[in-house]
């Protein structure tokens, strides 16, 4: 089985704590991206500040999750509530860091998985709030995925041959197919419905997932994303929160599908008849 908790437990226990700390730090950075990128703000300056009163945030209040809890979820200066995106991105990235440690142990693959997850968390939150998938993140994820496909991987049970982290051939094919599939879907939707069904940001995000997961990984991203998106849309319509003509951001569902394929893909792929994606060995 690919998802084998014993894999992570072969690494020293203290590395799990380090993974969580790294996840919290990346989650804090992802939360910053979700605020600054849609507003066109620089990422390097100014330092952390309260969006309400613009007061710089001290280092104690800036400790991921801890600062939020110590301040009761409010700015220490003006008392305005801290936006939910900050603790949520930090918590999600910490949990995903622990998942990466269990799945890959203390390895380069675990760090790569966590970087992908942090980018997906940021993209999901930005698209949920603003209906936007910034090129700086989607294209950055695409090119880093293609570059990482050239890197040597760990040998043995800890590194499936093609999924995730495929070689350059599968990565290039996955990136091209991912973009082309959603582009053609949107083209067909425009012809039938006289309006766009998806944005180009969704195409670029699926291309990035193809670069990291390979051609075999694309169905494992798309199927759960499409099912979850359709069910969510139907639920919102039933509750009167949306209509058939109202667009629903697809980025969060693609991001969730990417996480699913990253951690569970090699177990599910053989069940769908996707060849070349052997699972991990283990009891």
Secondary structure, DSSP 8 states (H G I E B T S, - for coil): --S-HHHHHTS-HHHHHHHHHHHHHHHHHHHHHHHHGGGT--SSSS-SB-TTT--B--TTTTSTTHHHHHTTTB-TTT--B--HHHHHHHHHHHHHHHHHHHHH-SSHHHHHHHHHHHHHHHHHHHHHHHS---HHHHHHHHHHHHHHTTS----STTS-SSSSS--HHHHHHHHHHHHHHHHHHHHHHHHHHSS-SS-HHHHHHHHHHHHHH-GGGHHHHHHHHHHHHHHHHHHHHHTTS--TTS----HHHHHHHHHHHHHHHHHHHGGGT-TT-------
